[in-house]
Amino acid sequence: MKRIVSLLLLLTIMPVAKPQEPENYRKLLYDSYVRGEMREWEQIISDMEKEYGNTEKKELLYELCFAYYGYIGFLLSMEEDKAAKKVLDEAMEKTKVLEESTDERPDVLALRGAMLGYRIVLSKFTSMFLGPKASKYIKTAYESGENCFNCYTEMGNMKFYTPGFLGGSKTEAVPYYEEAVDILESSRLKTDRDWIYMNTVLLLANAYKETGQKQRACELYRSMLEYEPKAVWIRKDLYAKCKEP
């Protein structure tokens, strides 16, 4: 009996974890992005998933889906396709829920199209039937979304990564990335220090580099170091290589 009472007393005095606000998760994601510690995103995303399961907050789901988007992109860049596929499977389910709950918001449609694009990257044989579907999502978002940064970003990605014989063009991608950055320059994603702002600027810088505009790419890398001096990986890798003759 004494043990039971002691256990009950212990349970009553144990601290109960308070739910995190979405902006707290945004800060955690941003901090690890800046430090180049993207592996930390796995745990952050896991925590976000658990909290969403408990609260079903739409704002948290929105942040979670964009976190999936960033983390899958990182895994693909590291050629960790198996891990990327595992995250994508969960991301596809969550973005579908988000889409159904937001009444065809352009930014969500663009995100959904981006997830389909990831699926194509991971399973090339799906391009014949998923390609048109992803394109429709992204074009619909672009045509209906005013000041929708990721609508322009995904139009840029679609142009940049689609083979030329299928209508892709790295040169034609540049104006879309430029417009996405222009929108973000006056958004809370810049003022509140969000990883999405930095990532979008770096997409534009890469597009400049890949289309022979090295100086413009260097200027953007330098601007990111002024914006966030702690991003050592930009200084040592992207900016350093950019200055090479």
C-alpha positions, 0 to 999 in steps of 0.5 A: 500500500505504501508503495502505491501511495509513494508511486501516486505521489511521484506521478503527481509531482513529476513535471508534465511536458508542455506542448511546444508552439509551432514557432518553437519548432521553427526555431529548432529547425532554423538553428540546426539548419544554420549549424549544418546539423541536419541530422537533428531534424529527424528527432525534431520531426519525430517530436512534431509528429508526436505533438500533432498526434496529441493536438491535431493543430493545423498550424503544427501540421503545416510546419511539419509538412514543410519540415518533411520537405526540407529533410527529404531534400537533405537526404536526397542530396546525401544519396540516402534514398532508402531513408528519404523514401521512409520519410516521404511515405509519412510526408505524403500522408500528412500533406494529403491531410493538410490539403484536405483541411485547407481548401486548396490553398496554393502554398499547400498545393505547391507543397503537395506537388513537390512531394510528388516530385520527390516520389518521381526522383525516388522511383523513376518509373513513376514519372509517366503517371506522377509527372503530369499530376505533380505538374498540375498541382504546381501549375494550379498553385502558381496560377491561383497563388498571389504572393505565394513564395513556394508556388514560384519555388516549385515552378522553378524546381520543375523547370530546373530539374525536368530534362530539356527534352521534356520542357525543362530549362535551368535558364527559365527556372531563374526568374521563378526563383527570383520572384520567390526570393522577392516575396520572401524578402518582405515576409516574416520568414525572413524577419523571424529567421526561418530556414525556408528563407535561407534555403530559397535564396540558396536555390537561386544562388545555385541556379545562377551558378548553373547558368553561368552567373557565378558573380551573382551566385557569390553575391547571394552567398555573401548576403547569406553570411551577412544575414546569418554569420553562424552559417559556417558551412556556407562560408567554407563550402559554397562561398569558398568554391564560388570565389575559386577561379 
